[in-house]
């Protein structure tokens, strides 16, 4: 499988979903993120994601992405090899991702935000 990068510019949502599914993997080698929406988008579309083990990735995406040790090039390379060569791992990530992402609905996110603000806000 040849590896290459192609710059596409702006794409439509449907094109983006197809690209997530067709890619060998989306790499998210971040040192820090707030939530990392591209990771959620990719797993929701059945894409394979290789992500650093920063807290947000572990908290929100563990089990739905292939994690590697942040800042460790060898760990990143090993994770990439796993998701590009291990057919059972690829299948598990592609099938499990959409189920995992389904829990991030607007209603659920709103409910959790209200719950959090009720916990930290002043009591009446």
Sine and cosine of phi, psi and omega as CSV:
sin_phi,cos_phi,sin_psi,cos_psi,sin_omega,cos_omega
0.00,0.00,0.91,-0.41,-0.01,-1.00
-0.95,0.32,0.62,-0.79,0.04,-1.00
-0.97,-0.24,0.70,-0.72,0.04,-1.00
-0.33,-0.94,0.26,-0.96,0.06,-1.00
-0.85,-0.53,0.73,-0.68,0.04,-1.00
-0.80,-0.61,0.82,-0.57,0.05,-1.00
-0.99,0.11,0.84,-0.54,-0.09,-1.00
-0.97,-0.23,-0.32,0.95,-0.13,-0.99
0.97,0.24,-0.38,-0.93,-0.04,-1.00
-0.95,0.31,0.69,-0.72,0.06,-1.00
-0.78,-0.63,0.38,-0.93,0.02,-1.00
-0.96,0.28,0.24,-0.97,0.02,-1.00
-0.87,0.50,-0.66,0.75,-0.01,-1.00
-0.93,0.38,-0.61,0.79,0.06,-1.00
-0.91,0.41,-0.63,0.78,0.01,-1.00
-0.89,0.45,-0.69,0.72,0.03,-1.00
-0.87,0.50,-0.68,0.73,0.02,-1.00
-0.91,0.42,-0.61,0.79,0.02,-1.00
-0.92,0.40,-0.67,0.74,0.06,-1.00
-0.85,0.53,-0.69,0.72,-0.02,-1.00
-0.93,0.36,-0.58,0.81,-0.09,-1.00
-0.99,0.13,-0.37,0.93,-0.06,-1.00
-0.92,0.38,0.55,-0.83,0.13,-0.99
-0.87,0.50,-0.65,0.76,0.06,-1.00
-0.17,-0.99,0.50,-0.86,0.20,-0.98
-1.00,-0.08,0.80,-0.61,0.01,-1.00
-0.99,-0.15,0.75,-0.66,0.03,-1.00
-0.78,-0.63,0.97,0.26,-0.08,-1.00
-1.00,0.06,0.62,0.78,-0.12,-0.99
-0.92,0.40,0.49,-0.87,0.16,-0.99
-1.00,-0.09,-0.32,0.95,0.02,-1.00
-0.19,-0.98,0.67,-0.74,0.02,-1.00
-0.53,-0.85,0.37,-0.93,0.09,-1.00
-0.99,0.12,-0.71,0.71,0.02,-1.00
-0.54,-0.84,-0.56,0.83,0.01,-1.00
0.93,0.36,0.91,0.41,-0.01,-1.00
-0.83,0.56,-0.62,0.79,0.04,-1.00
-0.85,0.52,-0.54,0.84,0.06,-1.00
-0.91,0.42,-0.72,0.69,0.03,-1.00
-0.88,0.48,-0.69,0.72,0.03,-1.00
-0.85,0.52,-0.71,0.70,-0.04,-1.00
-0.90,0.44,-0.74,0.67,-0.02,-1.00
-0.92,0.40,-0.56,0.83,0.03,-1.00
-0.89,0.46,-0.50,0.86,-0.02,-1.00
-1.00,0.01,0.01,1.00,-0.04,-1.00
1.00,0.09,0.32,0.95,0.05,-1.00
-0.99,0.14,0.33,-0.95,0.05,-1.00
-0.99,-0.13,0.72,-0.69,-0.04,-1.00
-0.81,-0.59,0.70,-0.71,0.16,-0.99
-0.93,-0.37,0.88,-0.47,-0.12,-0.99
-0.75,-0.66,0.56,-0.83,0.07,-1.00
-0.90,0.43,0.40,-0.92,-0.07,-1.00
-1.00,0.06,0.64,0.77,0.06,-1.00
-0.95,0.32,0.36,-0.93,-0.10,-1.00
-0.79,0.62,-0.69,0.73,-0.04,-1.00
-0.90,0.43,-0.62,0.78,0.01,-1.00
-0.93,0.36,-0.67,0.74,0.01,-1.00
-0.91,0.42,-0.72,0.70,-0.05,-1.00
-0.90,0.43,-0.71,0.70,-0.13,-0.99
-0.99,-0.13,-0.42,0.91,-0.17,-0.99
-0.83,-0.56,0.01,1.00,-0.01,-1.00
-0.82,0.57,0.74,-0.67,-0.04,-1.00
1.00,-0.07,-0.41,0.91,-0.02,-1.00
-0.97,-0.23,-0.18,0.98,0.01,-1.00
-0.72,-0.69,0.29,-0.96,0.10,-1.00
-1.00,-0.03,0.93,-0.38,-0.03,-1.00
-1.00,0.03,0.49,-0.87,0.11,-0.99
-0.67,-0.74,0.30,-0.95,-0.03,-1.00
-0.95,0.32,0.86,-0.52,-0.02,-1.00
-0.81,0.59,0.76,-0.65,0.06,-1.00
0.99,0.17,0.02,1.00,-0.05,-1.00
-0.96,-0.27,0.97,-0.23,-0.06,-1.00
-0.87,0.48,-0.61,0.79,0.02,-1.00
-0.91,0.41,-0.65,0.76,0.03,-1.00
-0.90,0.43,-0.65,0.76,0.06,-1.00
-0.88,0.47,-0.73,0.68,0.00,-1.00
-0.87,0.49,-0.68,0.73,0.00,-1.00
-0.90,0.44,-0.66,0.75,0.02,-1.00
-0.90,0.44,-0.66,0.75,0.03,-1.00
-0.89,0.45,-0.69,0.72,0.02,-1.00
-0.87,0.49,-0.68,0.73,0.00,-1.00
-0.86,0.51,-0.73,0.69,-0.08,-1.00
-0.98,0.19,-0.19,0.98,0.05,-1.00
-0.99,-0.16,-0.24,0.97,-0.09,-1.00
-0.82,-0.58,-0.35,0.94,-0.07,-1.00
-1.00,-0.07,0.99,-0.14,-0.08,-1.00
-0.85,0.53,-0.60,0.80,0.00,-1.00
-0.94,0.34,-0.60,0.80,0.04,-1.00
-0.93,0.37,-0.67,0.74,0.04,-1.00
-0.86,0.52,-0.75,0.67,-0.01,-1.00
-0.88,0.47,-0.66,0.75,-0.01,-1.00
-0.90,0.43,-0.69,0.72,0.01,-1.00
-0.92,0.39,-0.69,0.72,-0.03,-1.00
-0.91,0.41,-0.61,0.79,-0.02,-1.00
-0.99,0.11,-0.55,0.83,-0.04,-1.00
-0.99,0.17,-0.45,0.89,-0.05,-1.00
-0.85,0.53,-0.78,0.62,0.00,-1.00
-0.87,0.50,-0.62,0.79,0.05,-1.00
-0.90,0.43,-0.67,0.74,0.01,-1.00
-0.89,0.45,-0.71,0.70,-0.05,-1.00
-0.92,0.38,-0.44,0.90,-0.05,-1.00
-0.88,0.48,-0.34,0.94,0.00,-1.00
-0.98,0.21,-0.16,0.99,0.00,-1.00
-0.99,-0.11,0.87,0.49,0.04,-1.00
-1.00,0.09,0.32,-0.95,0.06,-1.00
-0.88,0.48,-0.65,0.76,-0.01,-1.00
-0.89,0.47,-0.69,0.72,-0.01,-1.00
-0.92,0.38,-0.67,0.74,0.03,-1.00
-0.89,0.45,-0.66,0.75,0.03,-1.00
-0.90,0.43,-0.71,0.71,0.01,-1.00
-0.85,0.53,-0.71,0.71,-0.01,-1.00
-0.92,0.38,-0.60,0.80,0.05,-1.00
-0.91,0.42,-0.70,0.71,0.02,-1.00
-0.88,0.48,-0.69,0.72,0.03,-1.00
-0.86,0.51,-0.70,0.72,0.01,-1.00
-0.90,0.43,-0.72,0.69,-0.01,-1.00
-0.91,0.42,-0.54,0.84,0.07,-1.00
-0.92,0.38,-0.54,0.84,0.02,-1.00
-0.96,0.28,-0.62,0.79,-0.09,-1.00
-0.99,-0.14,-0.25,0.97,-0.03,-1.00
-0.98,0.18,0.22,-0.98,0.02,-1.00
-0.91,0.41,0.61,-0.79,0.04,-1.00
-1.00,0.05,0.56,-0.83,-0.05,-1.00
-1.00,-0.06,0.00,0.00,0.00,0.00
